[in-house]
Amino acid sequence: MKTVVISGYYGYENTGDEALLASIIKALKLQMPDVHIIVLSISPEETAICYGVQSVNRLSFFQVISALKSADLLISGGGSLLQDVTGSLTIPYYLGIVALAKMMGKPVMFYAQGIGPVNGRIGRLLIRLIGSRADMITLRDKASACLLQEIGVRRPPVEVTADPVFALEPETGTVREEVFRTLGIPAPAGPVVGIFIREWQGTKGYKEAVAKFADTMLAKERQVIFIPMQYPADVAPAREIAAMMGYAPVLAEKALGFSRIAELVKSMDIVVGMRLHALIIAACFAVPMVGLSYDPKVSDFLRGIGQPVLEDLENISAAQLVEEVEKVLDNRDIVRKGLLDIRKELQQKALRNSEIAAQLID
């Protein structure tokens, strides 16, 4: 039996990252049915129960060392692990795990990662020195490949695949009315607009724009629902926006988990999102979308699948957002068909990640 250790941002109740983990585990087990998986998590007991794997505390040096000693492969990823926007210790932590694995002679794969932004010299140096020792690097977008080239990572093979979530097909057989009923939301008669918002570095302009936009949607008898991808962090900005509004939107104010969020997204007519994996889930179900970009990873993804994105969060207007959403809704059938075609290609690319992982173990 082979053992794979997975390192990432797991156990923090971020639905996007938990979707990543679920998809990686499922894809690995499809390739290697008897694989033993150990996940480094901040909540190891919850992770073990939720995914049926072994899990250890990602902050316990001795538990991490023990896990790596037993590993036949370390997977670093997925997600945006190698960036310094969320904190100066992010890159050193994840590359520290990689360095420990290589010191023990273990194969390492960067698994469908999104690289950057990397603004600090130390972060770039660490990525160049330690990233160059990986055995294989797969990336979820071309922009990440360009950044690695710019940083100076030359040695391991690099392949652009797709975000692992595209390989995951959640069970979403529940009918639309039932999805809303279980959340205590009356079944909507008209189109449903799902909004996935987050805080971003004290920026206020986008909140005012979203509030006015949501009021416009409700005035047109469309249901507006704010959904937290990361609980409870995303609840506060949703409440703040709701307080600016003249109408009352629906606020989902509890942790929903990936499966329930996937069911909700599938029941929507359009998603307006800042969170990358809310947009990826929408793409998985061919749900039209408009993105609000706080990070190049959001812009790169949306441009890559031909979907609209608004940038400059401080200065976007409600009129811009209304215009983009109306344009998408007016052409929803065409948009859905385009997303269905793109999804097939991205599913195949996403499964390529686990194929490569299995080859590294053989």
MOPE-V386212 format. One line per field, one symbol per residue. psi: psi as a letter, one per 40 degrees, with the letter a starting at -180 (. if undefined). burial: b if it has 16 or more other ideal C-beta (glycine too) atoms within 10 Angstrom, else e. A space follows every 50 residues. Layout:
# MOPE-V386212
psi->???
burial->???
This chain:
# MOPE-V386212
psi->hihhhhhagieefhdddddddddddddddddgdeihhhhhiegddddddd efiiiiheehdddddddddeiehhhhaaagdgifdeieeddddddddddd dddefiihhhhfihhiihdidddddddddddeeidihiieiddddddddd dehddiihhhbihddeehgihfehiddddddeefhhhidaihhhhhiiig fehddddddddddddddddefihhhhhhdhhededddddddddeidihih hhfihdidddddddddeidihhidhdedddddddefhiihihheiddddd ddddefiihhagddeiidddddddddddddfddddddddddddddddddd ddddddddddd.
burial->ebbbbbbbbbbebbbbbbbbbbbbbbbbeebbeebebbbbbebbeebbeb bebbbbbbeeeebbeebbeebbbbbbbbbbbbbbbeeeebbbebbbbbbb bbeeebbbbbbbbbbbebeeeebbebbeebbebbbbbbbbbebbbebbee bebeebebebbbbbbbbbebebebeeeebbeeeebeebeebbbbbbbbeb eeeeebbebbbbbbbbbbeeebbbbbbbbbbeebbebbeebbeebeeebb bbeeebbbebbbbbbbbbbbbbbbbbbbbbbbbbbbbbbbbbbbbbbbbb bbebbebbbbeebeebebebbbebbeebbeeeeebeebbeebbeebbebb bbbbebbbebbe
